[in-house]
Amino acid sequence: MWQPTAAVVRQQQADSGYAIVRRAVAVREQDVADARRVAAAHGVSIFNPNRGRYQARLPHDADLRQRVVAALRRRGWLAGGQAPAAAAILHSASGCQAQGYHFDFEANAVVRVADADKKPFSVLLALEDDTTLDLLPGGAPLVLQRGDLLRWNGDVAHRGSAYLDKDNTRFFMYVNASGIAAPADGTYPYDQVQAAALLAQAETAARRQDAATLLTTLRAPPPRVGQDAATRVTTLRAPPPVGQDAATLLATLRAPRCGGIGPWLQGQRCTHPVDPGTAALARPLCARCRAQRAAAARRRRAAAAAAPGRKSRNRAAARDTCVGCGGAIAWPAHLQQPRTSRCHPCFAAQRRTTRTTRTTRPAAAAAARARCAARVLRRRVERVFRCPQITAAARDAKVRALIMAAAVRLKAADDAAHAARGGATTRGTGRGAPRTAPPPPLLDNTNTGGRVARIHAA
């Protein structure tokens, strides 16, 4: 669903965005009769909680539309490049309920137009007395009499009023602006709950801007000596705009600090507050304050994890019994693993079993190493044959060296497989992987050009 931004909601609260001209257009009885006839003959039901609201489009050369456009030109409302668009006769039957709040234009684009005289807007001409329209959610409805002309900008939320005890007929028209046009069919709905949240975000952003302004004012250099006395007094007495966040920032700046100097602070003083309830500035801290800050963060995380109805992210729930032996989970004090599912003896046995399983791999591992060595040998031999600048004797020497290195590697793989089949195990390194034998010595091969090729048989 389309939603207005925080700027749109703030614009609604700050500016009414509408204007009423009393008796702007002369409306005759024949105009009212013609409008009712058009609505009855060509009216189409539009969105409403219940049926009873109809709309009939008017041609551009309709007499009533031309008179409304002339009234807009006399008021200067089209001087910003706006262009009158579709016009319609709106009719509400007796018992018609109010519409939902909506925008006629994309308010996120309208609010970016800095000049209010260049914004798109909508026009309503009252053909009968007591014609109403609800603008600005929560406000009182606007009441128009026959001939009154109402204009509201495209970033103002509105809705068609309810007509419970009588019917009503009125004239409506869009006025597009440069690059912003009303949709051919439909509106932009307005969510009051979302708008309240966006308004709160806008107010928070404004308070943060006030805090930034205050910080800039506090860090500004003092007035110059050459300024006159009146200018200096005005500069010193001008109060900065202070909001809620600005007051918090001012209290943070004035709070007593630790003042210690750590080895990495390069002469700067530690800004950690002496009062734990005061926020710290974004500067380096000494070692003692860093430790205190980290401990406080750990305590907050532990309290949040221990809160009822809340689980820690990416961590399993604590268990009381071991899944291996069924006994109580007991760990040495220096290990501290309260989140494990096994007690310390069962965990150690499982770790030994896993390490032994990894170090006694079957013969399939040796076959995999052999296949890998064959692929590496083939690639290296192809690379040697693609070198055009070496002689045939040198090429043969390099190929022989590669074959010997592959043979040594296959021999090592066969020995490892034989040891695995014989039941011998290799002591692990502590992380589940066996210690490997040292690499064989380098092979020296002298080619016909006098160069020595040193190839590691890994």
C-alpha positions, 0 to 999 in steps of 0.5 A: 500500500502507498504510504506518505513520507514523514515530510508529507505528514509534517507538512499537513500538521504545519500548513493548512494547505487550502483556501476558500473564496466565497461566491467566486462563481455565479451558480444558477438554478439551471446549473444545479438542474443540469448537474443533477441530470448529468449525475443521474444519467452518467454517474458511476459509483466510486469508492465509499464504505457504502453505495451512494457516492457517484461521479460523472465526468464533464467534457473540457468544453462544458460551460460550468468548467469554463467558468470555474477555470476563468475564476481560477485565472482571475485569482492568479491560481494558474500563474505557476504553470498549472493546467486544469485537468479532468472535471466531474460532477459528484453526487452523494445520495441521502445516507451516504457515509464518509470516505476514507482519507486519501490524497488526489496526487502523489503527496511524496512528490508534491511536498518536494515542490518548494514554491506553494504557488506551483503545487498541483491542487484540487478544486470544489465548487458548491452547487448547493448550500451546506456542502462539506468536505473533511480536510486534515484528519481529525479537523472540523469539516469545511462548510461551503455555500452555493457559489463558494470555491474551495482549493486544497493542495495535493499534499493535504489529506481529505475525504468526502463528507457524510450526507446522512439526511439529504443528498448533495451535488457539487463540482470537482476538478483536478489541476495538474502541475509541471511533472505531477498529474492526478491518476486517471483512476484511483487515489492514494490512500492515507493510513492514519496509524502509519502517519502518526508513526511518521510524524513521530519520526519527523519530530525526532529528526527535528530534535536531533537537528536542534541538537546538532545546531546546539553542538555547532553553536557551542563549538563556534569561535568567539566573536571577533574583537573588531565587532561592535558592541551591539553585534557581540551582545546579540551574538552572545545572547542569541539562544540556540534552538534547544529540543529534548535531544539538545538538552540531553546533549548539553547535560552530556557535555557538562557532566564531569568526566574521568579525565584519564589518559591511556597509552593510545589516546595520544594526549586526549582526555578520557570522556567517560562520564563519572555518573553512569547515567550520563551518555558518553561521547564518541571519543576514545576511552581509557582502559579502566573505563573501557572495561567498565563499559564492556562489563555494563554491556555484558550485564545488559545483554545477560539481563535481556537474555534472562528476561521472561518470554525471550530467547537468545538469538542463535543459541539453544535453550539451557539443559539440565540433564545430559543427552549422553548419559542422562545425568546432571550436567556438571562442568569444571569451573574453568570451562563454563559451558552452561549451554551444552547438551552433554556433560563434561565426560560425555563431551570428552568421549564424543570428541575423542571418537570424532578425532579417531574417526577423522584420523582413520579414514578409509581407503576412499580418501587415498583414492581421492588423493590419487585422483587429485594428484593425477589432475594436478599432474595433467594440468602442470604437464599441459602448462609445460607443453604450452611454453614455446620458449623452452627446448625439447630437452628442458621440456622433457626434464620438467615433465620427468620432474613432475612425474616423480613428484606425483609418484612421491605424492601417491606413495604418501597417500598409499602409506596413509591408506595402509596405516588406516587399514592396519588400525594404526591411528595418528595422534591429533593436533587438538582440532581433529586433524592428524599431524602430517609428515614433513614434505620431501626434499626438493628435486634438482633437475638440470636442463640443457640451458644451464638453468635449475628447476626446483620443484617442491613435491608436495 
